[in-house]
Amino acid sequence: MLQVAYYAPYSISLRALYLIGAFRSEKITPELTEIVLDVDTPRSHRTYALYALLDLDNFDPEPVIKSLKNQTIDKQLDRDKRQIALLVLKCLPIEKFDPQLAAILTVNIDDFDRYIEHGWTAGDLIRDDDLLQQTIENNLNALYDEIRHSNSDRVKFLLLTKSFSGRDLNNRDLDTLFPLLDSHIEWLNLRLVLTLFDADIEEAYFWLDEHIEEVYWLMLTYENKRYGLQWILRLLIRWTDLRELVLNSSEEIAAEYDDYVSGNNRLKLLFEEELKQSKAYQLLDELFVPAMEGDKSAYSKILRVAYRHKNILVRALATRFLVKLCETYNVEDALYRLAKANDDWYDSNWIYSPVRTEAINGLGQLSTPKTWQELINAAFFKPDNELDYYLIRAIESVTNVLMGEEPIPENPKARNPPVSRWYRTLIDMEDVDLEV
Protein backbone atom coordinates (compact mmCIF):
# COMPACT_ATOMS: atom_id res chain seq x y z
CA MET A 1 0.00 0.00 0.00
CA LEU A 2 2.92 2.34 0.67
CA GLN A 3 4.19 1.68 -2.84
CA VAL A 4 0.80 2.71 -4.18
CA ALA A 5 0.95 5.84 -2.01
CA TYR A 6 4.42 6.68 -3.38
CA TYR A 7 4.06 5.93 -7.06
CA ALA A 8 0.42 5.71 -8.16
CA PRO A 9 -1.42 8.62 -9.82
CA TYR A 10 -2.65 11.39 -7.54
CA SER A 11 -6.16 10.16 -6.69
CA ILE A 12 -5.13 6.51 -6.22
CA SER A 13 -2.12 7.36 -4.04
CA LEU A 14 -4.30 9.65 -1.93
CA ARG A 15 -6.82 6.85 -1.50
CA ALA A 16 -4.03 4.50 -0.39
CA LEU A 17 -2.90 6.93 2.32
CA TYR A 18 -6.49 7.31 3.48
CA LEU A 19 -6.81 3.54 3.90
CA ILE A 20 -3.45 3.21 5.65
CA GLY A 21 -4.99 5.17 8.51
CA ALA A 22 -7.21 2.16 9.23
CA PHE A 23 -4.24 -0.20 9.56
CA ARG A 24 -2.68 1.50 12.61
CA SER A 25 0.65 -0.26 12.07
CA GLU A 26 3.62 1.16 13.97
CA LYS A 27 5.98 -0.50 11.48
CA ILE A 28 5.33 2.21 8.89
CA THR A 29 5.74 5.20 11.19
CA PRO A 30 9.08 6.27 9.60
CA GLU A 31 7.63 6.19 6.07
CA LEU A 32 4.53 8.16 7.06
CA THR A 33 6.64 10.73 8.92
CA GLU A 34 8.80 11.13 5.82
CA ILE A 35 5.70 11.91 3.75
CA VAL A 36 4.54 14.52 6.28
CA LEU A 37 7.95 16.22 6.29
CA ASP A 38 8.30 16.33 2.51
CA VAL A 39 7.30 19.89 1.57
CA ASP A 40 7.09 18.90 -2.10
CA THR A 41 4.37 16.33 -1.38
CA PRO A 42 0.82 17.66 -1.90
CA ARG A 43 -0.85 18.91 1.26
CA SER A 44 -3.70 16.40 1.00
CA HIS A 45 -1.23 13.49 1.01
CA ARG A 46 0.71 14.94 3.95
CA THR A 47 -2.54 15.46 5.85
CA TYR A 48 -3.72 11.87 5.38
CA ALA A 49 -0.28 10.58 6.38
CA LEU A 50 -0.41 12.67 9.55
CA TYR A 51 -3.93 11.46 10.34
CA ALA A 52 -2.59 7.91 10.15
CA LEU A 53 0.30 8.82 12.48
CA LEU A 54 -1.89 10.40 15.15
CA ASP A 55 -3.26 7.01 16.22
CA LEU A 56 0.16 5.40 16.60
CA ASP A 57 1.78 5.20 20.04
CA ASN A 58 5.31 5.44 18.63
CA PHE A 59 4.70 8.65 16.65
CA ASP A 60 7.11 11.40 17.75
CA PRO A 61 5.77 14.81 16.67
CA GLU A 62 9.05 16.62 17.39
CA PRO A 63 10.52 16.30 13.84
CA VAL A 64 7.29 17.66 12.37
CA ILE A 65 7.26 20.54 14.85
CA LYS A 66 10.90 21.37 14.09
CA SER A 67 10.21 21.33 10.36
CA LEU A 68 7.22 23.63 10.73
CA LYS A 69 9.18 26.11 12.83
CA ASN A 70 11.97 26.21 10.29
CA GLN A 71 9.50 26.89 7.52
CA THR A 72 8.05 29.90 9.32
CA ILE A 73 11.25 31.96 9.39
CA ASP A 74 10.02 33.96 6.41
CA LYS A 75 6.56 34.25 8.02
CA GLN A 76 4.87 32.73 4.99
CA LEU A 77 1.79 31.25 6.57
CA ASP A 78 0.48 29.21 3.67
CA ARG A 79 -2.43 26.81 3.81
CA ASP A 80 -0.25 23.68 3.81
CA LYS A 81 1.63 24.65 6.95
CA ARG A 82 -1.53 25.76 8.73
CA GLN A 83 -3.23 22.42 8.06
CA ILE A 84 -0.29 20.31 9.21
CA ALA A 85 0.29 22.51 12.26
CA LEU A 86 -3.35 22.22 13.26
CA LEU A 87 -3.17 18.43 13.23
CA VAL A 88 0.07 18.36 15.21
CA LEU A 89 -1.41 20.70 17.81
CA LYS A 90 -4.36 18.36 18.13
CA CYS A 91 -2.20 15.42 19.15
CA LEU A 92 0.29 17.19 21.45
CA PRO A 93 0.15 16.45 25.17
CA ILE A 94 -0.08 19.52 27.39
CA GLU A 95 3.59 19.40 28.43
CA LYS A 96 4.64 19.69 24.78
CA PHE A 97 2.18 22.36 23.74
CA ASP A 98 4.15 24.94 21.83
CA PRO A 99 3.37 28.70 21.58
CA GLN A 100 5.40 29.15 18.42
CA LEU A 101 3.58 26.35 16.65
CA ALA A 102 0.26 27.91 17.64
CA ALA A 103 1.45 31.16 16.11
CA ILE A 104 1.64 29.49 12.71
CA LEU A 105 -2.14 29.36 12.76
CA THR A 106 -2.84 32.99 13.49
CA VAL A 107 -4.98 34.63 10.84
CA ASN A 108 -3.02 37.86 10.69
CA ILE A 109 0.66 37.53 9.77
CA ASP A 110 1.44 40.62 11.89
CA ASP A 111 0.35 38.67 14.98
CA PHE A 112 3.33 36.32 14.69
CA ASP A 113 5.87 38.48 16.52
CA ARG A 114 3.32 39.51 19.13
CA TYR A 115 2.48 35.86 19.91
CA ILE A 116 6.12 34.94 20.31
CA GLU A 117 7.02 38.04 22.30
CA HIS A 118 4.13 37.88 24.76
CA GLY A 119 3.52 34.14 24.77
CA TRP A 120 0.50 32.32 23.45
CA THR A 121 -2.52 31.96 25.73
CA ALA A 122 -5.91 30.33 25.37
CA GLY A 123 -7.42 33.83 25.51
CA ASP A 124 -5.75 34.74 22.22
CA LEU A 125 -7.30 31.73 20.55
CA ILE A 126 -10.79 32.99 21.22
CA ARG A 127 -10.39 34.79 17.86
CA ASP A 128 -9.81 31.47 16.09
CA ASP A 129 -12.73 29.12 16.80
CA ASP A 130 -11.42 26.36 14.58
CA LEU A 131 -8.06 26.21 16.34
CA LEU A 132 -9.60 26.40 19.79
CA GLN A 133 -12.03 23.57 19.11
CA GLN A 134 -9.34 21.35 17.59
CA THR A 135 -6.75 21.82 20.34
CA ILE A 136 -8.80 22.19 23.48
CA GLU A 137 -9.47 18.53 24.23
CA ASN A 138 -5.78 17.78 24.71
CA ASN A 139 -5.15 21.05 26.53
CA LEU A 140 -7.86 21.27 29.17
CA ASN A 141 -5.33 21.92 31.90
CA ALA A 142 -4.07 24.98 30.02
CA LEU A 143 -7.66 26.07 29.50
CA TYR A 144 -8.53 25.88 33.20
CA ASP A 145 -5.31 27.66 34.16
CA GLU A 146 -6.22 30.45 31.77
CA ILE A 147 -9.75 30.65 33.14
CA ARG A 148 -8.48 30.73 36.71
CA HIS A 149 -6.08 33.60 36.00
CA SER A 150 -8.49 35.66 33.93
CA ASN A 151 -9.98 38.76 35.54
CA SER A 152 -12.94 38.81 33.15
CA ASP A 153 -16.03 36.66 33.74
CA ARG A 154 -16.96 37.09 30.10
CA VAL A 155 -13.61 35.74 28.88
CA LYS A 156 -13.95 32.82 31.29
CA PHE A 157 -17.42 32.05 29.99
CA LEU A 158 -16.45 32.30 26.33
CA LEU A 159 -13.33 30.19 26.77
CA LEU A 160 -15.25 27.46 28.52
CA THR A 161 -18.33 27.32 26.28
CA LYS A 162 -16.30 27.46 23.07
CA SER A 163 -14.38 24.42 24.29
CA PHE A 164 -17.57 22.33 24.57
CA SER A 165 -17.63 21.62 20.85
CA GLY A 166 -16.49 18.08 20.06
CA ARG A 167 -16.06 16.86 23.66
CA ASP A 168 -18.17 15.62 26.57
CA LEU A 169 -18.87 17.94 29.49
CA ASN A 170 -17.63 16.99 32.95
CA ASN A 171 -18.31 18.08 36.53
CA ARG A 172 -15.29 20.37 36.46
CA ASP A 173 -16.89 22.27 33.58
CA LEU A 174 -20.13 22.63 35.52
CA ASP A 175 -18.38 23.78 38.69
CA THR A 176 -16.85 26.60 36.64
CA LEU A 177 -19.84 27.38 34.43
CA PHE A 178 -22.73 27.51 36.88
CA PRO A 179 -21.34 30.28 39.15
CA LEU A 180 -20.71 32.37 36.01
CA LEU A 181 -24.26 31.83 34.78
CA ASP A 182 -25.74 32.49 38.22
CA SER A 183 -24.04 35.88 38.14
CA HIS A 184 -24.82 36.54 34.47
CA ILE A 185 -27.96 34.61 33.59
CA GLU A 186 -28.33 36.77 30.46
CA TRP A 187 -25.49 34.74 28.91
CA LEU A 188 -27.64 31.61 28.87
CA ASN A 189 -28.81 30.64 25.36
CA LEU A 190 -30.73 27.77 23.79
CA ARG A 191 -27.69 26.07 22.36
CA LEU A 192 -26.03 26.01 25.78
CA VAL A 193 -29.23 24.70 27.38
CA LEU A 194 -29.31 21.83 24.89
CA THR A 195 -25.62 21.12 25.50
CA LEU A 196 -26.24 20.92 29.24
CA PHE A 197 -29.29 18.70 28.78
CA ASP A 198 -27.45 16.35 26.44
CA ALA A 199 -24.54 16.06 28.91
CA ASP A 200 -26.69 13.64 30.94
CA ILE A 201 -25.16 14.78 34.24
CA GLU A 202 -27.38 14.90 37.32
CA GLU A 203 -26.02 18.28 38.45
CA ALA A 204 -26.86 19.77 35.04
CA TYR A 205 -30.47 18.54 35.28
CA PHE A 206 -30.79 20.04 38.77
CA TRP A 207 -29.45 23.39 37.61
CA LEU A 208 -31.75 23.48 34.58
CA ASP A 209 -34.79 22.63 36.70
CA GLU A 210 -33.94 25.52 39.01
CA HIS A 211 -33.78 27.84 35.99
CA ILE A 212 -36.75 26.49 34.07
CA GLU A 213 -38.35 29.93 33.96
CA GLU A 214 -35.32 31.46 32.23
CA VAL A 215 -35.28 28.62 29.69
CA TYR A 216 -39.02 29.08 29.16
CA TRP A 217 -38.56 32.74 28.24
CA LEU A 218 -35.64 31.89 25.97
CA MET A 219 -37.94 29.60 24.02
CA LEU A 220 -40.74 32.14 23.73
CA THR A 221 -38.33 34.80 22.46
CA TYR A 222 -35.93 32.69 20.35
CA GLU A 223 -34.33 34.60 17.47
CA ASN A 224 -32.15 32.00 15.77
CA LYS A 225 -34.53 31.11 12.93
CA ARG A 226 -32.17 28.55 11.43
CA TYR A 227 -31.55 26.37 14.47
CA GLY A 228 -33.58 27.79 17.36
CA LEU A 229 -36.79 25.91 16.68
CA GLN A 230 -34.98 22.59 16.26
CA TRP A 231 -33.21 23.11 19.58
CA ILE A 232 -36.55 23.88 21.23
CA LEU A 233 -38.26 20.77 19.82
CA ARG A 234 -35.39 18.49 20.81
CA LEU A 235 -35.64 19.79 24.39
CA LEU A 236 -39.43 19.71 24.64
CA ILE A 237 -39.74 16.10 23.56
CA ARG A 238 -37.66 15.07 26.62
CA TRP A 239 -38.33 17.79 29.22
CA THR A 240 -41.92 17.22 30.41
CA ASP A 241 -42.34 20.15 32.82
CA LEU A 242 -40.95 22.63 30.33
CA ARG A 243 -43.06 21.18 27.51
CA GLU A 244 -46.29 21.88 29.37
CA LEU A 245 -45.27 25.47 30.04
CA VAL A 246 -44.21 26.26 26.50
CA LEU A 247 -46.98 24.48 24.57
CA ASN A 248 -49.64 26.19 26.69
CA SER A 249 -48.09 29.58 25.95
CA SER A 250 -47.19 29.45 22.24
CA GLU A 251 -49.55 28.22 19.53
CA GLU A 252 -46.76 28.48 16.97
CA ILE A 253 -44.40 26.20 18.90
CA ALA A 254 -47.29 23.86 19.80
CA ALA A 255 -48.13 23.38 16.11
CA GLU A 256 -44.49 22.78 15.22
CA TYR A 257 -44.20 20.31 18.09
CA ASP A 258 -47.22 18.32 16.89
CA ASP A 259 -45.70 18.06 13.41
CA TYR A 260 -42.35 17.08 14.89
CA VAL A 261 -43.80 14.32 17.05
CA SER A 262 -45.99 12.87 14.32
CA GLY A 263 -43.07 12.85 11.91
CA ASN A 264 -40.84 11.06 14.42
CA ASN A 265 -43.28 8.51 15.81
CA ARG A 266 -42.04 5.92 13.35
CA LEU A 267 -38.46 6.53 14.41
CA LYS A 268 -39.37 5.54 17.96
CA LEU A 269 -40.11 1.99 16.84
CA LEU A 270 -37.29 -0.50 16.77
CA PHE A 271 -36.10 -0.48 13.19
CA GLU A 272 -36.08 -4.24 12.74
CA GLU A 273 -39.64 -4.51 14.01
CA GLU A 274 -40.85 -1.88 11.58
CA LEU A 275 -38.89 -3.37 8.70
CA LYS A 276 -40.48 -6.76 9.35
CA GLN A 277 -43.85 -5.24 8.49
CA SER A 278 -42.75 -4.31 4.96
CA LYS A 279 -43.73 -6.51 2.04
CA ALA A 280 -40.16 -6.87 0.77
CA TYR A 281 -39.00 -8.17 4.16
CA GLN A 282 -41.85 -10.62 4.45
CA LEU A 283 -41.16 -12.07 0.99
CA LEU A 284 -37.46 -12.51 1.74
CA ASP A 285 -38.19 -13.89 5.20
CA GLU A 286 -40.28 -16.65 3.59
CA LEU A 287 -37.07 -17.75 1.88
CA PHE A 288 -34.79 -17.08 4.84
CA VAL A 289 -36.48 -19.51 7.23
CA PRO A 290 -36.07 -22.60 5.00
CA ALA A 291 -32.60 -21.40 3.95
CA MET A 292 -31.53 -21.40 7.62
CA GLU A 293 -32.77 -25.00 7.82
CA GLY A 294 -30.54 -26.01 4.92
CA ASP A 295 -32.77 -25.44 1.87
CA LYS A 296 -30.15 -24.52 -0.73
CA SER A 297 -32.74 -23.54 -3.34
CA ALA A 298 -34.14 -20.91 -0.97
CA TYR A 299 -30.62 -19.65 -0.31
CA SER A 300 -29.93 -19.49 -4.06
CA LYS A 301 -33.09 -17.43 -4.58
CA ILE A 302 -31.97 -14.87 -1.97
CA LEU A 303 -28.58 -14.79 -3.66
CA ARG A 304 -30.14 -14.12 -7.08
CA VAL A 305 -32.28 -11.32 -5.65
CA ALA A 306 -29.17 -9.72 -4.13
CA TYR A 307 -27.32 -9.97 -7.45
CA ARG A 308 -29.94 -9.20 -10.06
CA HIS A 309 -33.22 -7.76 -8.74
CA LYS A 310 -34.38 -4.74 -10.69
CA ASN A 311 -34.83 -2.67 -7.52
CA ILE A 312 -31.60 -1.62 -5.76
CA LEU A 313 -33.34 -1.34 -2.38
CA VAL A 314 -34.64 -4.93 -2.57
CA ARG A 315 -31.12 -6.04 -3.50
CA ALA A 316 -29.79 -4.26 -0.40
CA LEU A 317 -32.33 -5.99 1.84
CA ALA A 318 -31.47 -9.37 0.29
CA THR A 319 -27.80 -8.63 1.02
CA ARG A 320 -28.78 -7.97 4.63
CA PHE A 321 -30.38 -11.44 4.71
CA LEU A 322 -27.23 -12.99 3.23
CA VAL A 323 -25.21 -11.60 6.13
CA LYS A 324 -27.62 -13.31 8.54
CA LEU A 325 -26.91 -16.60 6.76
CA CYS A 326 -23.13 -16.37 7.19
CA GLU A 327 -23.02 -19.16 9.78
CA THR A 328 -25.03 -21.54 7.60
CA TYR A 329 -23.49 -20.87 4.18
CA ASN A 330 -20.22 -19.55 2.81
CA VAL A 331 -21.45 -16.10 1.89
CA GLU A 332 -18.04 -14.42 1.76
CA ASP A 333 -17.59 -14.68 -2.01
CA ALA A 334 -21.07 -13.26 -2.55
CA LEU A 335 -20.36 -10.33 -0.21
CA TYR A 336 -17.03 -9.69 -1.96
CA ARG A 337 -18.91 -9.32 -5.23
CA LEU A 338 -21.71 -7.22 -3.74
CA ALA A 339 -19.17 -4.90 -2.06
CA LYS A 340 -18.23 -3.80 -5.59
CA ALA A 341 -21.77 -3.58 -6.98
CA ASN A 342 -23.08 -0.77 -9.16
CA ASP A 343 -25.83 0.41 -6.85
CA ASP A 344 -26.18 4.19 -6.90
CA TRP A 345 -29.49 5.22 -5.37
CA TYR A 346 -30.64 8.83 -5.26
CA ASP A 347 -32.93 10.71 -2.95
CA SER A 348 -33.54 14.45 -2.89
CA ASN A 349 -30.34 15.14 -0.93
CA TRP A 350 -27.63 12.65 -1.80
CA ILE A 351 -26.41 9.58 -3.65
CA TYR A 352 -26.20 6.39 -1.59
CA SER A 353 -24.82 2.88 -2.11
CA PRO A 354 -27.30 0.60 -0.31
CA VAL A 355 -26.05 -2.79 -1.55
CA ARG A 356 -22.39 -1.97 -0.97
CA THR A 357 -23.15 -0.59 2.50
CA GLU A 358 -24.87 -3.81 3.59
CA ALA A 359 -22.15 -5.98 2.07
CA ILE A 360 -19.32 -3.99 3.71
CA ASN A 361 -21.05 -3.99 7.10
CA GLY A 362 -21.37 -7.76 6.76
CA LEU A 363 -17.73 -8.22 5.78
CA GLY A 364 -16.72 -6.28 8.88
CA GLN A 365 -18.10 -9.21 10.89
CA LEU A 366 -16.13 -11.84 8.95
CA SER A 367 -12.58 -11.32 10.14
CA THR A 368 -10.41 -13.33 7.76
CA PRO A 369 -7.30 -12.33 5.79
CA LYS A 370 -9.28 -12.72 2.56
CA THR A 371 -12.00 -10.41 3.90
CA TRP A 372 -9.40 -7.79 4.78
CA GLN A 373 -7.96 -7.98 1.26
CA GLU A 374 -11.39 -7.71 -0.36
CA LEU A 375 -12.30 -4.68 1.77
CA ILE A 376 -9.15 -2.96 0.50
CA ASN A 377 -10.12 -3.87 -3.07
CA ALA A 378 -13.63 -2.50 -2.51
CA ALA A 379 -12.16 0.77 -1.28
CA PHE A 380 -10.72 1.47 -4.73
CA PHE A 381 -14.01 0.75 -6.50
CA LYS A 382 -16.04 3.94 -6.94
CA PRO A 383 -14.90 5.82 -3.80
CA ASP A 384 -17.88 7.28 -1.98
CA ASN A 385 -17.74 9.71 0.96
CA GLU A 386 -20.94 8.35 2.51
CA LEU A 387 -19.72 4.77 2.22
CA ASP A 388 -16.21 5.53 3.52
CA TYR A 389 -17.41 5.74 7.13
CA TYR A 390 -18.59 2.11 7.07
CA LEU A 391 -15.64 0.95 4.97
CA ILE A 392 -12.95 2.36 7.25
CA ARG A 393 -14.73 1.06 10.33
CA ALA A 394 -14.92 -2.45 8.77
CA ILE A 395 -11.22 -2.39 7.86
CA GLU A 396 -10.27 -1.21 11.36
CA SER A 397 -12.40 -3.92 12.97
CA VAL A 398 -11.04 -6.76 10.80
CA THR A 399 -7.48 -5.46 11.31
CA ASN A 400 -7.96 -5.54 15.08
CA VAL A 401 -9.24 -9.12 15.07
CA LEU A 402 -6.44 -10.34 12.80
CA MET A 403 -3.94 -8.74 15.20
CA GLY A 404 -5.50 -10.56 18.15
CA GLU A 405 -7.35 -7.55 19.52
CA GLU A 406 -11.04 -6.85 20.10
CA PRO A 407 -13.17 -5.75 17.13
CA ILE A 408 -14.16 -2.10 16.92
CA PRO A 409 -17.22 -1.68 19.20
CA GLU A 410 -20.40 -0.05 18.03
CA ASN A 411 -20.33 3.69 18.59
CA PRO A 412 -23.67 4.81 20.08
CA LYS A 413 -23.01 8.36 18.88
CA ALA A 414 -22.06 7.33 15.36
CA ARG A 415 -24.16 8.29 12.39
CA ASN A 416 -27.21 6.14 11.71
CA PRO A 417 -26.88 3.65 8.91
CA PRO A 418 -29.04 4.79 6.01
CA VAL A 419 -32.08 3.37 7.77
CA SER A 420 -33.88 6.69 7.82
CA ARG A 421 -33.06 7.24 4.15
CA TRP A 422 -33.34 4.41 1.67
CA TYR A 423 -34.88 1.81 4.01
CA ARG A 424 -37.67 4.25 4.76
CA THR A 425 -38.48 4.22 1.06
CA LEU A 426 -38.36 0.42 0.99
CA ILE A 427 -40.70 0.12 3.97
CA ASP A 428 -43.33 2.19 2.17
CA MET A 429 -43.12 0.14 -1.04
CA GLU A 430 -46.15 -2.10 -1.55
CA ASP A 431 -45.78 -3.22 -5.16
CA VAL A 432 -42.87 -5.60 -4.60
CA ASP A 433 -42.01 -9.05 -5.89
CA LEU A 434 -38.85 -11.14 -5.98
CA GLU A 435 -38.79 -11.85 -9.70
CA VAL A 436 -35.34 -11.49 -11.27
N, C-alpha and C positions, 0 to 999 in steps of 0.2 A: 504493500500500500504506500510506503514511503517512496518507492520508485515511481509510482504513479503520481504522487504529489510533486516529485522533483521534475519529471520529464513529460508528463502528459499535457495536452492543450489546457488552456486556462480553466475552462469550466469543469473539466474532468479532474484536474489536479486540485481545484478548490473543493470539489465534492469529496475527494479522498481525504483531505485534511479535516473536513467536517466529520467524516465517519471515524477517523482516528481518535477523535475525542471520546467516542463510546468504548474504546478498547481499554483505556486507563492503564497502559503498560509503561512501567518505569524504565524499561529497557531502551525506549526511544526518546528519553528526555534530552540527551545531547543533541540529537538530530532536530527535534522540535525547537530547542533553544536556538540552534543555529539559524533556523528559518526566521524566528522572531528578530534576531539581531541583524539579519541581512537587510540593509536599507534599500537594496535594489529589488527586493521581493515585493510584489504588490501588497498593499495594506490589508486587503481581504484575506490573503493567505497568511500573513503574519498574525492577524487577529484570530483566525481559526486555530493556528498552531498554539497561540497563547491560551486560548480557551481550553485546549487539550491539556496544557501544562498545569493549569490552575488546580486540577483535581489530583495531581500527583504529589505524593508526600516528599519525593526527593527533588522537587523543583526548587532551585535556588534563584530568587528574583534579582539578586545583586548584580549579575552581569547585565541584565536588561536595564536596571536602574542606572548603572554606570554609563551604558551606551546612550540612554536618553539624556542624561545630564551633559554628556559631551556634545550631543547634537544641538543643545540649546545655547551654546556659546554665542551664536550669532542672533539669538532671540527669534529665530524663524519658527513660529508656532504653527506648523502646518497640521493638516487634519490627521495624517498618519501618526505623528508623534502623540497627538492628543488622544487618539483612540487607544494606542498601546499603553500610554501612561495611565489612562483611566482603568484599564484592566489590571495593570500591576498594582495600582492603589487599592483596588478591590480585594486583592489577595494578601496584602501585607498585614502582618500582625502589628499590634499597636506599638511594640517596642522598635519596630523598623519603619514606622510611618515617617515620611520624609517631606519636609516643607518645600524643598526645592523641586521635588517631583510634582507636588501639588501645584506649584507655580506654573508648570508647563500648561496646565489646563485653564489658566485664567483667560477670560475673554479678551481683555484689553492688554496688548503687548506692553504698554507703559506700566502695568501693574507688576511686572516681573521684578524689577529692582526693589519696589516697595515691599513685596512679599518676602524677598530674601533679607532685606535690611531689618524689617520689623518682626519677621517670623510669621509663619502661617498659623492661623487659628480657625476653629470651626466657625466663628462669627463671620470671617471673611467669606466663607463658602456659602453663606446664606444668599449670595448673589448668583450662585450657580447651582440651581436645583438638581440638575442631572448629576453633577459631581457629588453633592451631598448625599443624595439617595444611594449612589453606587458605593460610596466609601463608608457610610455610617455604621453598617452592621459590624464591620471588623474594627471599628474605632469608637465603641460606645464609651469606653473609659475616658477618652479624650473629650467626647461630647459632654459627659457629666462634669468633668473638670471645668470645661468652658462655661457650662451653665452655672456651676457653683461660684465661679469668680466673676460672673457678669453682674453689673450693677443695674441692669435694665430688665424688668419683668417681661417686657415685650420681646426682647431678644431671647430670653430664656424660653418663652412660649413658642416662638417661631422655630428656634433650633430644635426643640423637642418634637413638635408636631410635624415638621418637615422630615424628621428622621423616621416617622412611622411607616412611610411608604416602603413596601417590600420586606417588612419584618413583623414579627409578632410582638404585641405589647407585653410588658411584664409589670410586676408590682412596683419596681423601682421607678418606672415611667409614671405610674399613677401617683406615687408618693410625691413626685415633683410636679405633676400636672395639676392635680386637684387643688392644692393651695393657690396656684396661680389663677385658676378659673374661679375659685371662691372669691378672690379679690377683684377679678375682672371678668364677670360673667358675660359681659358683652362680647368677649372673644369666642364664646361658644358658637359653633355653626353646625349645620346638618351633617356635613361630611365627618366632622369630628365625633358627633353623636353616634353615627353609624359605625365608625371605627371602634369606639368604646364598646358598643353593643356587641359587635362581632368578636371582640377580644375574648369573650366568654370567661371573664374573671368576676368572681363574686363581688369584690369591692367596686368594680365598675358598675354593676347592676344596682348596687346600693346607692351609689352616688347619682346615677341617672334617675332612680326613683325619687330621691330627695329633690331633684331639679326637674321634675316632670312638667311643671308649669312653664319653665323657661323653654323646654323643648316644644311644648304645645304651641307657644307663641311663635317660635321659629318656623313651625310647620304652617301656621296660618299666614305668615308674612314672607314665605320663601320667595327668593328672587332669581335663583339660578334655574332658568327655564329649561336648560339642557339636561341637567342631572337632578335638580332638586326634587321633582316629583317622584322619580325612581327611588331616591333615597328615602323619601317619606313612605312610599308603599312597602319597601323592604322592611322598614321598621314597624309599620302598623300591623303587618301580617303576623308579627311575633310578639308585639308588646300590647297586651290586652287592655290594660288600664288606659294607656295613651290612645289606643284605637277608639275607644268609646268616647273620649273627650273630643277628638278631632273630627270623627265622622258625624257627631251630633252638632258640630259647629260650622262645618264647611260642606255645602252641597256639591261643590266642584270636586273636592277631594273624595267625598263619598262615592260619587259616580265613577271616578277613576279607579277607586279601590274595588268596586263591584266588577268592573271590567277586568281588572288585574287578577282578582280571585277566580273568576270564571275561566279566564284564559289559562290559569295555572293549575286548575283542579286536576287535569289529566296528568300533570307532572308529579302530583303527589302520589299517584299509584306506583307500585313497583313496576319497573319497565317490563320485566319478563312476564308479569301477570297480564299487563295490557297487551303485549305483543301476542300472547297466546290466544287472544280473542280475535286476531286478524285472520282473514281467510287464507292468506299465503302461509302463515305459520301452521294452521290446522292441516292444510294439504301436505306440507312437508312432514309434519309430526306423524301423519298416517303412514309415511314411509319410514320414519326414524325408529318407531317402536319395533317393527319386524327386523329392521336392519341391526338394531342392538342385539336382537336375539339370534343373529347369524344369517339372516336372509340377504344373500349377496345381490339378488336382483333388485331389492329395495335400495340397497346401498348404491348400486350402479345408477339407479334412477336419480338419486340425490346428486350423484357426481355429474351426471349429464346436465341436470338443471343448473348446477354451479358453473359448468363450462359454457353451456350454449343457450340458456333461456333468453328469450328476446328482451326481457325486462331486467335491467341491471340491478334493480333493488331486490328482485326475487333471487337473482344469482348471489347477491351478497348474503341473503338470509340462508340460502342453501349452503354457502360456505361456512356460515356460523354453525349449521348442523354438522357439517363435516368435522369441524373442530371437536364437537361433542363425541364424535365417533372414533377419536384418535386412539382410545384404548382397545377398541374392538377390531379396527382395520388399520392398515398402514396408509395413513392419509398424507404422509409427508410429501410424497412426489406430487400429489394433487395440489397441496398448498403452495409448493414451490412454483408450480405453473400459474396458479391463481394470483400469487404475489406479483406477477408480472403481466396481469391482465390489462386489456384496454377497457377501462370502465369509467370514463369520465361521466359524471352526473351533475347536472346544473340545477341550482335553485336560483332565487332572485338575488342572492348575495355572493355566491361563490361557486367554485367547481370542486367537487368531492370525488373520492375514489373508494366507493363502498366495498367492492369486492376485495381490492388490495388491502384495505384497512382490516377487514375480517381475517384475511389470510395471514397478514403480518402479526396481528394480535395472537392468532393461533400458533404461529411458528415460535413466538416468544415463550410459549409453554413447552415446546419440544426442544430441549437443550442438548443437541447433538452437534458434533463438528460439522456435519453436512448442513444442518439447519443454519449454523453461523455463516457458513460460506454462501448459502443461498440468500440469506438476508443481505449480505454485502452485495451480491449480484443484483438483488431487487432494488437496492439503493441507487444504482446507476441507470435504472429503467424509468424514464419519465419522472425526474425529481419533482416533488410536490411539497410545498411548504406545509400544507395541512397534514399530509401523511407523515412528514418527517418526525413529528412528535412521537408517533407510535413506533416508527421504524427505529429511531435511536434508542427508545426505551427497550424494545425487543432485543436489539443488539447488546445493550448493556446487561440485560438480564441473562441472556444466554452466555455472554462472556463470563459473568460472575459464576454461573453454575459450572462451566467448564474449568474454571480456575479453583473450584472447590469451595466457593463462597455461596452465600444465600442469594436467591434471585431478587431482583429489584422489587420491593413491595409496592402495592398499590398506593398511590398518592391521593388521599381524600380531597385535596384541594386542586388536583389536576383538572384540566379541561374535560368536559363530558365527551365520551365518544359521540359520534354523530347521531346519537339516538334522537335528539330533539330536532334533527334536520331531516335526513333522508328516511330514517325509520318511521318518522311521523307520517310521511307521505305513504309509505308502504302499509301502515296500519289502516289508513283510510281507504285503501284500494279494495274494491269489492269485486270487480271483474277480473279475476285472477284464475289461471289454470297452470298446470305444470307441463304443458306440451312443449316439446323442443324440436 
